[in-house]
Structure formats: structure tokens, C-alpha cells
Amino acid sequence: MASFVLLLKDYEDEEKVIYHFGPNEQIMGKIELNKKNETIQEVTPVVNANNESKFYFDRAAQRLAMCLNRENGQFPNRTTFEL
């Protein structure tokens, strides 16, 4: 099964970055990564009849972890998780 999650940056400062995330721009939740603690939390769940919010959250969290660790903390304005 193919996976696609769209992430759109909402806010970023030295301490945290917040993204809207979901299957498309009309169906989105909100996710926050704390840069100092390296923790990720779901602020607002994705409400979608096709998949549970956890499906999108897990993939969005994986993408943000990659930005933090593999991409030297560079968080683009728009990114995706695709598999």
C-alpha cells in the first residue's frame, strides 16, 4: 500500500516547529516537534474516514525526525512523506 502525507509548515522558532499534516490540503491535523527535547506530539488529529489519524501522524513524525537528524535541522515550508 502506498503512503503519502503532506506537511505544510505553520510556525518555527528556536524551540519548536509546527506543521499541518494530512493526505491533502483540505484534510489536515497539526503536529509539533520540540527541537530542544526532540519530542513530537499531535496537536490536532487528522479527521479522515479512510485512515485513522495515527496513520498520518506516524508518517509525519518520521519525516520531521529525518529533517531534525539527517537534514541538520532544516525544516522546509512544504514537504512530504512518500513510500
Residue, then its C-alpha position, 0 to 999 in steps of 0.5 A: m500500500a502506498s503512503f503519502v502525507l503532506l506537511l505544510k509548515d505553520y510556525e518555527d522558532e528556536e524551540k519548536v516547529i509546527y506543521h499541518f499534516g494530512p493526505n491533502e490540503q483540505i484534510m489536515g491535523k497539526i503536529e509539533l516537534n520540540k527541537k530542544n527535547e526532540t519530542i513530537q506530539e499531535v496537536t490536532p488529529v487528522v479527521n479522515a474516514n479512510n485512515e485513522s489519524k495515527f496513520y498520518f501522524d506516524r508518517a509525519a513524525q518520521r519525516l520531521a525526525m529525518c529533517l531534525n537528524r539527517e537534514n541538520g535541522q532544516f525544516p522546509n515550508r512544504t514537504t512530504f512523506e512518500l513510500 
